[in-house]
């Protein structure tokens, strides 16, 4: 007897089953990276942000190779327009090269955003996961602390501390880290409450895994999408916060350049030097936009509940 060949629909069903099994065997990281490679908008935003970050990180090398000092003044060469010979982005009112200052300002602005958001998220994730998993008195104490801190406007605290300290970039990072962790704590606590009674957590507990191992090996990786979103949003928010403080004269003080204080210094010179407003404003806009796009993309890519 001859055996009948499987129908096309049967072959497709077998292929679908094999793909489903293969995807179940994938790690969360591998599946997230595979999804991320298909998200063109997020990849474009990542590329733009990477280029801006590299230009800022290597600003001293770039300006040193070009023979440009970001703080060197030449009052006779003030308000040169974009494209002037030897001054790619023109000069400000006292003849300082805007290209060099934009690059060096990016180091400070991105540094404040990244390290401030990273420290805040680390504190918030640690306390949030512990409060959500342990519950009880620890959770009550954390909720009381968070409610108390959130009842005081963060801008009010920032203004008071900035007025008293006239902060450098390092001090500003410390300030925003210590007052900006409560939102991340709330978010991570809520996600931990959803996960701590899942089957794989109960299995790990039954096998004798310690509480710390369950929290930081089993729970934290499964809320990676939320931490990525919080980190990207936090970086963008802190860049805007620094710009707002600079507008009030309470941010990083000159001669250290940031995108925020460059934009503030230029607001009264719009008619004579519009490029002094457009360039730092564009850098802030593009950077924050890319960060929010990246945050949404990472959340969708690494969310374990998202289906392909």
Secondary structure, 3 states (H helix, E strand, C coil): CCCCCCCHHHHHHHHHHHHHHHHHHCCHHHHHHHHHHHCHHHHHHHHHHHHHHHHHHCHHHHHHHHCCCCCCCCHHHCCCCCCECCECCCECCCCCEHHHHHHHHHHHHHHHHHHHHHHHHHHHHHHHHHHHHHCHHHHHHHHHHHHHHHCCCHHHHHHHHHHHHCCCHHHHHHHHHHHCCHHHHHHHHHHHHHHCCCHHHHHHHHCCCCHHHHHHHHHHHHHHHHHHHHHHHHHHHHHHHHHHHHHCCCCCCCCCCCHHHHHHHHHHHCCCCCHHHHHHHHHHHHHHHHHHHHHHHHHHHHCCCCCC
